Amino acid sequence: MRSNGGHSPFERLKQYYNHEERVCQECGFEDRYGTWDAETDGSDIAYTHTCPRCGAEQEHTLELSNHDTRHVLNESRERRLHQRDQSLSV
């Protein structure tokens, strides 16, 4: 799942947070040199940042294990495979 110069979508999202979400929502401090941390438990990925001035924590969480999302993705994959099989049999 790598593209765009070898960076995964998750790495690119972390880079986005590092560059675009620098201002603390609590105290307004701009953390120009801080970075966001990323952790996963295999089913979710959490991006977190702690303001060096006031200690406020900011978090973005992606739910990778959402059953409904997997179901929709599986249906979409099955449709593509079915369409491919039909085009090959023509």
N, C-alpha and C positions, 0 to 999 in steps of 0.2 A: 504494500500500500504506500509506496514511495513515489513521489513525483516532484516536479518543480525543484530541480537541483539536489535531489537526494533527501529532501525533508518530507517527513510524513505530514498528513493534515494536522495531527496533534502537535507536532513540533512547530508548524507554521502558526497554529493558534496561540501557542505559548509565546512565540516571537511577537505576534500581534499584541498580546497583553503587555509584554515587556516594553513595547514602543508606544502604544496608544493609551494604556490605562496606568498612567504614572501618578495621577493626582488622587490623594486620599479623599474619600467621600466624607470623612468625619472632620478633619482639620484643614483640608485644602493644601497640604504640603505636597510639592512635586518631587517625587523620588526619581531623580534623573538616572541614578546608577543602580537602582534596585532591580531585581528580577522576580518573576513569578515562579513559584515551585509547582511541579506537577507530580501527582501521585495517583496510582491506580490500584484497585483491589481486584482487577480482572473483569468487573462488571460495570464500574463507574470510573471516571477520571475526574479528579478535583484539581483545579488550578487555584493556588492561594498566594496572597501577598500580605505581608505585615508592614504597616507604616512605621518607619524608623523614628518618627517624631512622637506619635501619640499611641502607637501599639495597636491601632485598630486593624482588624483582619478583614480582608475582602476575599470572596471565594466565588468561583464559577464551577459548577459541576455538570458534567455530561453523563447522562445515563446510557451506557452502552448496552445494557442488558434488558432494555425495555422489550417485553414480550411482544407487544403490539407492533413495534418497529421491526423486529425480526420477522414476524408473520408477514408484514407487507413486503419486506425485502425478499423473502422466500417466494411469495406469490409472483413478484415482478421477475425474479430469476426463472421461475418455472415457465412464465409466459414467453420470455426471450428464448428459452431452450425449445419450447414447442414451436415457435415461429421459425427458428433455425431449422428444426427437423422437417417442418413442412416445406421450406424452401429447398432443402436438399433432396426431397423426394420428388420434386417437380422435374 
